[in-house]
Amino acid sequence: MKYVLVLLLAMVAMLDSVSAQKVFSVDAAYQADVKIFVVDAAYQADLLVFKVDAAYQAEKNEGLWFFVDAAYQADKKVFFVENAYQADLLIYFVDVKYQAKWEEAAKKHLMY
């Protein structure tokens, strides 16, 4: 019975953590969960990101990001690096919501 309860609690915690992509940009690399570099073209990116206008519009781990005002509100804290080789994740900001997607599924775990 204990095992089932622990398993259910873990599943609820995981579902809550993937329910949105609320992101906060930190001031230093050591504060970040993920280091990010913004590339010049979509074909260079691991993830195509669309910035949504409200937190409820950010959905799962599909590249729909909402930038929050405080670190405690964020699902992930990110730091934007100056060079691609410093980054964990290469992103490209797209203009329309339907273009947001993962190009490199192997790095999807970085945003969970």
Backbone as XML, in Angstrom:
<?xml version="1.0"?>
<chain id="A" units="angstrom">
  <residue number="1" name="MET">
    <atom name="N" x="0.822" y="-1.192" z="0.000"/>
    <atom name="CA" x="0.000" y="0.000" z="0.000"/>
    <atom name="C" x="0.872" y="1.264" z="0.000"/>
  </residue>
  <residue number="2" name="LYS">
    <atom name="N" x="1.945" y="1.229" z="0.815"/>
    <atom name="CA" x="2.863" y="2.369" z="0.855"/>
    <atom name="C" x="3.464" y="2.626" z="-0.517"/>
  </residue>
  <residue number="3" name="TYR">
    <atom name="N" x="3.852" y="1.553" z="-1.185"/>
    <atom name="CA" x="4.473" y="1.660" z="-2.506"/>
    <atom name="C" x="3.530" y="2.333" z="-3.495"/>
  </residue>
  <residue number="4" name="VAL">
    <atom name="N" x="2.259" y="1.966" z="-3.472"/>
    <atom name="CA" x="1.270" y="2.540" z="-4.385"/>
    <atom name="C" x="1.098" y="4.027" z="-4.100"/>
  </residue>
  <residue number="5" name="LEU">
    <atom name="N" x="1.040" y="4.394" z="-2.842"/>
    <atom name="CA" x="0.885" y="5.797" z="-2.462"/>
    <atom name="C" x="2.085" y="6.620" z="-2.926"/>
  </residue>
  <residue number="6" name="VAL">
    <atom name="N" x="3.280" y="6.120" z="-2.721"/>
    <atom name="CA" x="4.489" y="6.816" z="-3.160"/>
    <atom name="C" x="4.503" y="6.951" z="-4.678"/>
  </residue>
  <residue number="7" name="LEU">
    <atom name="N" x="4.123" y="5.905" z="-5.370"/>
    <atom name="CA" x="4.075" y="5.925" z="-6.826"/>
    <atom name="C" x="3.062" y="6.958" z="-7.326"/>
  </residue>
  <residue number="8" name="LEU">
    <atom name="N" x="1.896" y="7.007" z="-6.712"/>
    <atom name="CA" x="0.882" y="7.990" z="-7.110"/>
    <atom name="C" x="1.358" y="9.417" z="-6.858"/>
  </residue>
  <residue number="9" name="LEU">
    <atom name="N" x="1.997" y="9.656" z="-5.738"/>
    <atom name="CA" x="2.520" y="10.990" z="-5.441"/>
    <atom name="C" x="3.597" y="11.397" z="-6.448"/>
  </residue>
  <residue number="10" name="ALA">
    <atom name="N" x="4.455" y="10.471" z="-6.816"/>
    <atom name="CA" x="5.495" y="10.753" z="-7.800"/>
    <atom name="C" x="4.884" y="11.077" z="-9.158"/>
  </residue>
  <residue number="11" name="MET">
    <atom name="N" x="3.848" y="10.352" z="-9.545"/>
    <atom name="CA" x="3.199" y="10.611" z="-10.822"/>
    <atom name="C" x="2.532" y="11.987" z="-10.841"/>
  </residue>
  <residue number="12" name="VAL">
    <atom name="N" x="1.891" y="12.349" z="-9.752"/>
    <atom name="CA" x="1.255" y="13.671" z="-9.664"/>
    <atom name="C" x="2.311" y="14.766" z="-9.742"/>
  </residue>
  <residue number="13" name="ALA">
    <atom name="N" x="3.430" y="14.588" z="-9.071"/>
    <atom name="CA" x="4.508" y="15.575" z="-9.111"/>
    <atom name="C" x="5.066" y="15.716" z="-10.523"/>
  </residue>
  <residue number="14" name="MET">
    <atom name="N" x="5.227" y="14.611" z="-11.231"/>
    <atom name="CA" x="5.741" y="14.665" z="-12.600"/>
    <atom name="C" x="4.759" y="15.364" z="-13.530"/>
  </residue>
  <residue number="15" name="LEU">
    <atom name="N" x="3.486" y="15.072" z="-13.391"/>
    <atom name="CA" x="2.488" y="15.717" z="-14.235"/>
    <atom name="C" x="2.455" y="17.219" z="-13.997"/>
  </residue>
  <residue number="16" name="ASP">
    <atom name="N" x="2.589" y="17.624" z="-12.763"/>
    <atom name="CA" x="2.601" y="19.044" z="-12.437"/>
    <atom name="C" x="3.814" y="19.729" z="-13.024"/>
  </residue>
  <residue number="17" name="SER">
    <atom name="N" x="4.955" y="19.061" z="-13.034"/>
    <atom name="CA" x="6.176" y="19.688" z="-13.532"/>
    <atom name="C" x="6.203" y="19.823" z="-15.051"/>
  </residue>
  <residue number="18" name="VAL">
    <atom name="N" x="5.406" y="19.030" z="-15.777"/>
    <atom name="CA" x="5.391" y="19.142" z="-17.227"/>
    <atom name="C" x="4.148" y="19.858" z="-17.742"/>
  </residue>
  <residue number="19" name="SER">
    <atom name="N" x="3.385" y="20.447" z="-16.843"/>
    <atom name="CA" x="2.136" y="21.069" z="-17.263"/>
    <atom name="C" x="2.361" y="22.383" z="-17.982"/>
  </residue>
  <residue number="20" name="ALA">
    <atom name="N" x="3.484" y="23.016" z="-17.789"/>
    <atom name="CA" x="3.735" y="24.295" z="-18.436"/>
    <atom name="C" x="5.225" y="24.528" z="-18.567"/>
  </residue>
  <residue number="21" name="GLN">
    <atom name="N" x="5.557" y="25.493" z="-19.390"/>
    <atom name="CA" x="6.951" y="25.889" z="-19.556"/>
    <atom name="C" x="7.074" y="27.350" z="-19.166"/>
  </residue>
  <residue number="22" name="LYS">
    <atom name="N" x="6.994" y="27.574" z="-17.871"/>
    <atom name="CA" x="7.212" y="28.919" z="-17.347"/>
    <atom name="C" x="8.712" y="29.063" z="-17.114"/>
  </residue>
  <residue number="23" name="VAL">
    <atom name="N" x="9.291" y="30.084" z="-17.715"/>
    <atom name="CA" x="10.736" y="30.235" z="-17.755"/>
    <atom name="C" x="11.138" y="31.558" z="-17.115"/>
  </residue>
  <residue number="24" name="PHE">
    <atom name="N" x="12.259" y="31.520" z="-16.385"/>
    <atom name="CA" x="12.822" y="32.728" z="-15.802"/>
    <atom name="C" x="14.274" y="32.840" z="-16.242"/>
  </residue>
  <residue number="25" name="SER">
    <atom name="N" x="14.653" y="34.006" z="-16.703"/>
    <atom name="CA" x="16.024" y="34.243" z="-17.145"/>
    <atom name="C" x="16.854" y="34.763" z="-15.974"/>
  </residue>
  <residue number="26" name="VAL">
    <atom name="N" x="17.848" y="33.980" z="-15.559"/>
    <atom name="CA" x="18.700" y="34.350" z="-14.428"/>
    <atom name="C" x="19.916" y="35.150" z="-14.902"/>
  </residue>
  <residue number="27" name="ASP">
    <atom name="N" x="20.632" y="35.745" z="-13.943"/>
    <atom name="CA" x="21.750" y="36.632" z="-14.251"/>
    <atom name="C" x="23.107" y="35.935" z="-14.359"/>
  </residue>
  <residue number="28" name="ALA">
    <atom name="N" x="23.186" y="34.687" z="-13.909"/>
    <atom name="CA" x="24.471" y="33.992" z="-13.922"/>
    <atom name="C" x="24.268" y="32.515" z="-14.275"/>
  </residue>
  <residue number="29" name="ALA">
    <atom name="N" x="25.226" y="31.938" z="-14.940"/>
    <atom name="CA" x="25.130" y="30.552" z="-15.397"/>
    <atom name="C" x="24.942" y="29.570" z="-14.243"/>
  </residue>
  <residue number="30" name="TYR">
    <atom name="N" x="25.587" y="29.814" z="-13.117"/>
    <atom name="CA" x="25.491" y="28.870" z="-12.000"/>
    <atom name="C" x="24.086" y="28.826" z="-11.398"/>
  </residue>
  <residue number="31" name="GLN">
    <atom name="N" x="23.268" y="29.830" z="-11.651"/>
    <atom name="CA" x="21.895" y="29.859" z="-11.136"/>
    <atom name="C" x="20.913" y="29.114" z="-12.042"/>
  </residue>
  <residue number="32" name="ALA">
    <atom name="N" x="21.338" y="28.763" z="-13.225"/>
    <atom name="CA" x="20.437" y="28.214" z="-14.245"/>
    <atom name="C" x="20.306" y="26.704" z="-14.178"/>
  </residue>
  <residue number="33" name="ASP">
    <atom name="N" x="19.127" y="26.250" z="-14.571"/>
    <atom name="CA" x="18.905" y="24.822" z="-14.792"/>
    <atom name="C" x="19.423" y="24.437" z="-16.175"/>
  </residue>
  <residue number="34" name="VAL">
    <atom name="N" x="19.292" y="25.366" z="-17.123"/>
    <atom name="CA" x="19.682" y="25.112" z="-18.504"/>
    <atom name="C" x="20.351" y="26.355" z="-19.076"/>
  </residue>
  <residue number="35" name="LYS">
    <atom name="N" x="21.492" y="26.142" z="-19.749"/>
    <atom name="CA" x="22.167" y="27.237" z="-20.454"/>
    <atom name="C" x="21.724" y="27.211" z="-21.912"/>
  </residue>
  <residue number="36" name="ILE">
    <atom name="N" x="21.330" y="28.383" z="-22.411"/>
    <atom name="CA" x="20.703" y="28.473" z="-23.724"/>
    <atom name="C" x="21.457" y="29.443" z="-24.623"/>
  </residue>
  <residue number="37" name="PHE">
    <atom name="N" x="21.519" y="29.070" z="-25.894"/>
    <atom name="CA" x="22.058" y="29.966" z="-26.915"/>
    <atom name="C" x="20.994" y="30.123" z="-27.994"/>
  </residue>
  <residue number="38" name="VAL">
    <atom name="N" x="20.751" y="31.370" z="-28.393"/>
    <atom name="CA" x="19.776" y="31.651" z="-29.441"/>
    <atom name="C" x="20.504" y="31.685" z="-30.776"/>
  </residue>
  <residue number="39" name="VAL">
    <atom name="N" x="20.126" y="30.772" z="-31.667"/>
    <atom name="CA" x="20.767" y="30.667" z="-32.981"/>
    <atom name="C" x="20.092" y="31.598" z="-33.986"/>
  </residue>
  <residue number="40" name="ASP">
    <atom name="N" x="20.744" y="31.773" z="-35.133"/>
    <atom name="CA" x="20.273" y="32.701" z="-36.158"/>
    <atom name="C" x="19.230" y="32.112" z="-37.113"/>
  </residue>
  <residue number="41" name="ALA">
    <atom name="N" x="19.145" y="30.793" z="-37.160"/>
    <atom name="CA" x="18.225" y="30.157" z="-38.104"/>
    <atom name="C" x="17.598" y="28.914" z="-37.478"/>
  </residue>
  <residue number="42" name="ALA">
    <atom name="N" x="16.383" y="28.616" z="-37.887"/>
    <atom name="CA" x="15.632" y="27.488" z="-37.326"/>
    <atom name="C" x="16.352" y="26.152" z="-37.503"/>
  </residue>
  <residue number="43" name="TYR">
    <atom name="N" x="17.015" y="25.959" z="-38.637"/>
    <atom name="CA" x="17.662" y="24.665" z="-38.894"/>
    <atom name="C" x="18.824" y="24.386" z="-37.938"/>
  </residue>
  <residue number="44" name="GLN">
    <atom name="N" x="19.332" y="25.415" z="-37.259"/>
    <atom name="CA" x="20.436" y="25.245" z="-36.315"/>
    <atom name="C" x="19.952" y="24.875" z="-34.908"/>
  </residue>
  <residue number="45" name="ALA">
    <atom name="N" x="18.671" y="24.974" z="-34.661"/>
    <atom name="CA" x="18.128" y="24.858" z="-33.307"/>
    <atom name="C" x="17.786" y="23.434" z="-32.895"/>
  </residue>
  <residue number="46" name="ASP">
    <atom name="N" x="17.897" y="23.205" z="-31.591"/>
    <atom name="CA" x="17.392" y="21.973" z="-30.979"/>
    <atom name="C" x="15.902" y="22.115" z="-30.699"/>
  </residue>
  <residue number="47" name="LEU">
    <atom name="N" x="15.490" y="23.352" z="-30.385"/>
    <atom name="CA" x="14.106" y="23.635" z="-30.017"/>
    <atom name="C" x="13.661" y="24.946" z="-30.657"/>
  </residue>
  <residue number="48" name="LEU">
    <atom name="N" x="12.487" y="24.902" z="-31.279"/>
    <atom name="CA" x="11.877" y="26.114" z="-31.817"/>
    <atom name="C" x="10.893" y="26.614" z="-30.765"/>
  </residue>
  <residue number="49" name="VAL">
    <atom name="N" x="11.092" y="27.853" z="-30.300"/>
    <atom name="CA" x="10.335" y="28.396" z="-29.169"/>
    <atom name="C" x="9.420" y="29.516" z="-29.617"/>
  </residue>
  <residue number="50" name="PHE">
    <atom name="N" x="8.199" y="29.482" z="-29.089"/>
    <atom name="CA" x="7.262" y="30.580" z="-29.280"/>
    <atom name="C" x="6.945" y="31.172" z="-27.913"/>
  </residue>
  <residue number="51" name="LYS">
    <atom name="N" x="7.090" y="32.483" z="-27.778"/>
    <atom name="CA" x="6.784" y="33.163" z="-26.519"/>
    <atom name="C" x="5.293" y="33.480" z="-26.470"/>
  </residue>
  <residue number="52" name="VAL">
    <atom name="N" x="4.600" y="32.894" z="-25.497"/>
    <atom name="CA" x="3.169" y="33.138" z="-25.340"/>
    <atom name="C" x="2.940" y="34.336" z="-24.426"/>
  </residue>
  <residue number="53" name="ASP">
    <atom name="N" x="1.719" y="34.880" z="-24.459"/>
    <atom name="CA" x="1.388" y="36.090" z="-23.724"/>
    <atom name="C" x="0.938" y="35.847" z="-22.290"/>
  </residue>
  <residue number="54" name="ALA">
    <atom name="N" x="0.531" y="34.632" z="-21.982"/>
    <atom name="CA" x="0.020" y="34.342" z="-20.640"/>
    <atom name="C" x="0.458" y="32.948" z="-20.212"/>
  </residue>
  <residue number="55" name="ALA">
    <atom name="N" x="0.589" y="32.753" z="-18.905"/>
    <atom name="CA" x="1.077" y="31.482" z="-18.365"/>
    <atom name="C" x="0.192" y="30.303" z="-18.763"/>
  </residue>
  <residue number="56" name="TYR">
    <atom name="N" x="-1.117" y="30.508" z="-18.800"/>
    <atom name="CA" x="-2.010" y="29.394" z="-19.131"/>
    <atom name="C" x="-1.839" y="28.916" z="-20.576"/>
  </residue>
  <residue number="57" name="GLN">
    <atom name="N" x="-1.226" y="29.741" z="-21.424"/>
    <atom name="CA" x="-1.008" y="29.348" z="-22.823"/>
    <atom name="C" x="0.222" y="28.465" z="-23.004"/>
  </residue>
  <residue number="58" name="ALA">
    <atom name="N" x="1.088" y="28.448" z="-22.024"/>
    <atom name="CA" x="2.287" y="27.603" z="-22.108"/>
    <atom name="C" x="1.859" y="26.162" z="-21.878"/>
  </residue>
  <residue number="59" name="GLU">
    <atom name="N" x="2.168" y="25.304" z="-22.823"/>
    <atom name="CA" x="1.696" y="23.929" z="-22.759"/>
    <atom name="C" x="2.839" y="22.935" z="-22.756"/>
  </residue>
  <residue number="60" name="LYS">
    <atom name="N" x="2.846" y="22.103" z="-21.761"/>
    <atom name="CA" x="3.755" y="20.965" z="-21.652"/>
    <atom name="C" x="5.183" y="21.321" z="-22.028"/>
  </residue>
  <residue number="61" name="ASN">
    <atom name="N" x="5.849" y="20.422" z="-22.700"/>
    <atom name="CA" x="7.249" y="20.608" z="-23.081"/>
    <atom name="C" x="7.332" y="20.642" z="-24.600"/>
  </residue>
  <residue number="62" name="GLU">
    <atom name="N" x="6.625" y="21.594" z="-25.201"/>
    <atom name="CA" x="6.537" y="21.649" z="-26.653"/>
    <atom name="C" x="7.070" y="22.949" z="-27.248"/>
  </residue>
  <residue number="63" name="GLY">
    <atom name="N" x="7.785" y="23.746" z="-26.466"/>
    <atom name="CA" x="8.377" y="24.960" z="-27.000"/>
    <atom name="C" x="7.527" y="26.207" z="-26.834"/>
  </residue>
  <residue number="64" name="LEU">
    <atom name="N" x="6.452" y="26.108" z="-26.071"/>
    <atom name="CA" x="5.621" y="27.273" z="-25.775"/>
    <atom name="C" x="6.041" y="27.802" z="-24.403"/>
  </residue>
  <residue number="65" name="TRP">
    <atom name="N" x="6.731" y="28.930" z="-24.409"/>
    <atom name="CA" x="7.309" y="29.468" z="-23.183"/>
    <atom name="C" x="6.619" y="30.745" z="-22.752"/>
  </residue>
  <residue number="66" name="PHE">
    <atom name="N" x="6.484" y="30.867" z="-21.439"/>
    <atom name="CA" x="6.024" y="32.107" z="-20.835"/>
    <atom name="C" x="7.108" y="32.562" z="-19.865"/>
  </residue>
  <residue number="67" name="PHE">
    <atom name="N" x="7.608" y="33.769" z="-20.064"/>
    <atom name="CA" x="8.655" y="34.293" z="-19.194"/>
    <atom name="C" x="8.017" y="34.951" z="-17.966"/>
  </residue>
  <residue number="68" name="VAL">
    <atom name="N" x="8.325" y="34.401" z="-16.794"/>
    <atom name="CA" x="7.772" y="34.909" z="-15.539"/>
    <atom name="C" x="8.685" y="35.969" z="-14.949"/>
  </residue>
  <residue number="69" name="ASP">
    <atom name="N" x="8.160" y="36.699" z="-13.964"/>
    <atom name="CA" x="8.878" y="37.816" z="-13.359"/>
    <atom name="C" x="9.784" y="37.423" z="-12.199"/>
  </residue>
  <residue number="70" name="ALA">
    <atom name="N" x="9.599" y="36.235" z="-11.651"/>
    <atom name="CA" x="10.390" y="35.818" z="-10.489"/>
    <atom name="C" x="10.787" y="34.354" z="-10.608"/>
  </residue>
  <residue number="71" name="ALA">
    <atom name="N" x="11.935" y="34.007" z="-10.080"/>
    <atom name="CA" x="12.470" y="32.645" z="-10.192"/>
    <atom name="C" x="11.552" y="31.604" z="-9.560"/>
  </residue>
  <residue number="72" name="TYR">
    <atom name="N" x="10.913" y="31.946" z="-8.453"/>
    <atom name="CA" x="10.071" y="30.964" z="-7.769"/>
    <atom name="C" x="8.821" y="30.597" z="-8.586"/>
  </residue>
  <residue number="73" name="GLN">
    <atom name="N" x="8.462" y="31.401" z="-9.571"/>
    <atom name="CA" x="7.304" y="31.120" z="-10.418"/>
    <atom name="C" x="7.650" y="30.201" z="-11.584"/>
  </residue>
  <residue number="74" name="ALA">
    <atom name="N" x="8.921" y="29.994" z="-11.819"/>
    <atom name="CA" x="9.371" y="29.297" z="-13.031"/>
    <atom name="C" x="9.428" y="27.785" z="-12.872"/>
  </residue>
  <residue number="75" name="ASP">
    <atom name="N" x="9.161" y="27.107" z="-13.988"/>
    <atom name="CA" x="9.414" y="25.666" z="-14.075"/>
    <atom name="C" x="10.898" y="25.426" z="-14.340"/>
  </residue>
  <residue number="76" name="LYS">
    <atom name="N" x="11.495" y="26.335" z="-15.115"/>
    <atom name="CA" x="12.926" y="26.248" z="-15.436"/>
    <atom name="C" x="13.564" y="27.622" z="-15.371"/>
  </residue>
  <residue number="77" name="LYS">
    <atom name="N" x="14.787" y="27.642" z="-14.825"/>
    <atom name="CA" x="15.592" y="28.868" z="-14.835"/>
    <atom name="C" x="16.635" y="28.705" z="-15.932"/>
  </residue>
  <residue number="78" name="VAL">
    <atom name="N" x="16.710" y="29.709" z="-16.799"/>
    <atom name="CA" x="17.622" y="29.625" z="-17.931"/>
    <atom name="C" x="18.610" y="30.785" z="-17.909"/>
  </residue>
  <residue number="79" name="PHE">
    <atom name="N" x="19.757" y="30.534" z="-18.513"/>
    <atom name="CA" x="20.770" y="31.573" z="-18.679"/>
    <atom name="C" x="21.151" y="31.590" z="-20.149"/>
  </residue>
  <residue number="80" name="PHE">
    <atom name="N" x="21.120" y="32.779" z="-20.742"/>
    <atom name="CA" x="21.470" y="32.924" z="-22.145"/>
    <atom name="C" x="22.971" y="33.180" z="-22.267"/>
  </residue>
  <residue number="81" name="VAL">
    <atom name="N" x="23.669" y="32.231" z="-22.882"/>
    <atom name="CA" x="25.121" y="32.313" z="-23.036"/>
    <atom name="C" x="25.470" y="33.047" z="-24.328"/>
  </residue>
  <residue number="82" name="GLU">
    <atom name="N" x="26.728" y="33.452" z="-24.438"/>
    <atom name="CA" x="27.171" y="34.241" z="-25.588"/>
    <atom name="C" x="27.666" y="33.398" z="-26.758"/>
  </residue>
  <residue number="83" name="ASN">
    <atom name="N" x="27.997" y="32.138" z="-26.496"/>
    <atom name="CA" x="28.537" y="31.264" z="-27.538"/>
    <atom name="C" x="27.813" y="29.922" z="-27.541"/>
  </residue>
  <residue number="84" name="ALA">
    <atom name="N" x="27.621" y="29.362" z="-28.717"/>
    <atom name="CA" x="26.897" y="28.100" z="-28.856"/>
    <atom name="C" x="27.565" y="26.960" z="-28.090"/>
  </residue>
  <residue number="85" name="TYR">
    <atom name="N" x="28.886" y="26.938" z="-28.062"/>
    <atom name="CA" x="29.579" y="25.828" z="-27.389"/>
    <atom name="C" x="29.371" y="25.833" z="-25.876"/>
  </residue>
  <residue number="86" name="GLN">
    <atom name="N" x="28.934" y="26.947" z="-25.311"/>
    <atom name="CA" x="28.663" y="27.029" z="-23.871"/>
    <atom name="C" x="27.265" y="26.513" z="-23.510"/>
  </residue>
  <residue number="87" name="ALA">
    <atom name="N" x="26.427" y="26.309" z="-24.493"/>
    <atom name="CA" x="25.014" y="26.027" z="-24.263"/>
    <atom name="C" x="24.707" y="24.547" z="-24.110"/>
  </residue>
  <residue number="88" name="ASP">
    <atom name="N" x="23.687" y="24.287" z="-23.296"/>
    <atom name="CA" x="23.097" y="22.950" z="-23.206"/>
    <atom name="C" x="22.065" y="22.770" z="-24.313"/>
  </residue>
  <residue number="89" name="LEU">
    <atom name="N" x="21.445" y="23.888" z="-24.681"/>
    <atom name="CA" x="20.320" y="23.853" z="-25.599"/>
    <atom name="C" x="20.386" y="25.029" z="-26.576"/>
  </residue>
  <residue number="90" name="LEU">
    <atom name="N" x="20.215" y="24.734" z="-27.859"/>
    <atom name="CA" x="20.176" y="25.771" z="-28.893"/>
    <atom name="C" x="18.714" y="26.019" z="-29.254"/>
  </residue>
  <residue number="91" name="ILE">
    <atom name="N" x="18.289" y="27.292" z="-29.171"/>
    <atom name="CA" x="16.902" y="27.599" z="-29.489"/>
    <atom name="C" x="16.811" y="28.650" z="-30.584"/>
  </residue>
  <residue number="92" name="TYR">
    <atom name="N" x="15.642" y="28.683" z="-31.183"/>
    <atom name="CA" x="15.326" y="29.708" z="-32.179"/>
    <atom name="C" x="13.905" y="30.164" z="-31.884"/>
  </residue>
  <residue number="93" name="PHE">
    <atom name="N" x="13.693" y="31.487" z="-31.780"/>
    <atom name="CA" x="12.368" y="32.021" z="-31.513"/>
    <atom name="C" x="11.590" y="32.135" z="-32.820"/>
  </residue>
  <residue number="94" name="VAL">
    <atom name="N" x="10.434" y="31.481" z="-32.872"/>
    <atom name="CA" x="9.578" y="31.501" z="-34.056"/>
    <atom name="C" x="8.476" y="32.549" z="-33.892"/>
  </residue>
  <residue number="95" name="ASP">
    <atom name="N" x="7.857" y="32.913" z="-35.007"/>
    <atom name="CA" x="6.855" y="33.979" z="-35.014"/>
    <atom name="C" x="5.426" y="33.513" z="-34.769"/>
  </residue>
  <residue number="96" name="VAL">
    <atom name="N" x="5.161" y="32.248" z="-35.010"/>
    <atom name="CA" x="3.808" y="31.737" z="-34.820"/>
    <atom name="C" x="3.816" y="30.467" z="-33.976"/>
  </residue>
  <residue number="97" name="LYS">
    <atom name="N" x="2.746" y="30.305" z="-33.205"/>
    <atom name="CA" x="2.649" y="29.234" z="-32.210"/>
    <atom name="C" x="2.825" y="27.839" z="-32.806"/>
  </residue>
  <residue number="98" name="TYR">
    <atom name="N" x="2.208" y="27.587" z="-33.952"/>
    <atom name="CA" x="2.248" y="26.231" z="-34.507"/>
    <atom name="C" x="3.647" y="25.791" z="-34.946"/>
  </residue>
  <residue number="99" name="GLN">
    <atom name="N" x="4.586" y="26.722" z="-35.074"/>
    <atom name="CA" x="5.951" y="26.362" z="-35.468"/>
    <atom name="C" x="6.787" y="25.849" z="-34.297"/>
  </residue>
  <residue number="100" name="ALA">
    <atom name="N" x="6.328" y="26.057" z="-33.070"/>
    <atom name="CA" x="7.083" y="25.625" z="-31.891"/>
    <atom name="C" x="7.132" y="24.103" z="-31.835"/>
  </residue>
  <residue number="101" name="LYS">
    <atom name="N" x="8.356" y="23.571" z="-31.716"/>
    <atom name="CA" x="8.523" y="22.115" z="-31.640"/>
    <atom name="C" x="9.974" y="21.760" z="-31.350"/>
  </residue>
  <residue number="102" name="TRP">
    <atom name="N" x="10.168" y="20.519" z="-30.962"/>
    <atom name="CA" x="11.507" y="19.988" z="-30.761"/>
    <atom name="C" x="12.067" y="19.506" z="-32.094"/>
  </residue>
  <residue number="103" name="GLU">
    <atom name="N" x="13.280" y="19.916" z="-32.397"/>
    <atom name="CA" x="13.998" y="19.410" z="-33.559"/>
    <atom name="C" x="14.973" y="18.312" z="-33.141"/>
  </residue>
  <residue number="104" name="GLU">
    <atom name="N" x="15.405" y="18.366" z="-31.907"/>
    <atom name="CA" x="16.375" y="17.393" z="-31.362"/>
    <atom name="C" x="15.744" y="16.754" z="-30.121"/>
  </residue>
  <residue number="105" name="ALA">
    <atom name="N" x="15.005" y="15.669" z="-30.339"/>
    <atom name="CA" x="14.270" y="15.018" z="-29.257"/>
    <atom name="C" x="15.180" y="14.513" z="-28.138"/>
  </residue>
  <residue number="106" name="ALA">
    <atom name="N" x="16.428" y="14.244" z="-28.438"/>
    <atom name="CA" x="17.366" y="13.750" z="-27.430"/>
    <atom name="C" x="17.613" y="14.761" z="-26.318"/>
  </residue>
  <residue number="107" name="LYS">
    <atom name="N" x="17.339" y="16.033" z="-26.580"/>
    <atom name="CA" x="17.564" y="17.073" z="-25.566"/>
    <atom name="C" x="16.290" y="17.477" z="-24.845"/>
  </residue>
  <residue number="108" name="LYS">
    <atom name="N" x="15.203" y="16.813" z="-25.138"/>
    <atom name="CA" x="13.908" y="17.140" z="-24.554"/>
    <atom name="C" x="13.919" y="17.061" z="-23.022"/>
  </residue>
  <residue number="109" name="HIS">
    <atom name="N" x="14.715" y="16.168" z="-22.493"/>
    <atom name="CA" x="14.796" y="16.005" z="-21.043"/>
    <atom name="C" x="15.289" y="17.264" z="-20.324"/>
  </residue>
  <residue number="110" name="LEU">
    <atom name="N" x="16.001" y="18.138" z="-21.022"/>
    <atom name="CA" x="16.535" y="19.345" z="-20.394"/>
    <atom name="C" x="15.444" y="20.279" z="-19.889"/>
  </residue>
  <residue number="111" name="MET">
    <atom name="N" x="14.289" y="20.252" z="-20.513"/>
    <atom name="CA" x="13.219" y="21.157" z="-20.128"/>
    <atom name="C" x="12.130" y="20.500" z="-19.286"/>
  </residue>
  <residue number="112" name="TYR">
    <atom name="N" x="12.336" y="19.244" z="-18.870"/>
    <atom name="CA" x="11.375" y="18.606" z="-17.954"/>
    <atom name="C" x="11.667" y="19.011" z="-16.546"/>
  </residue>
</chain>
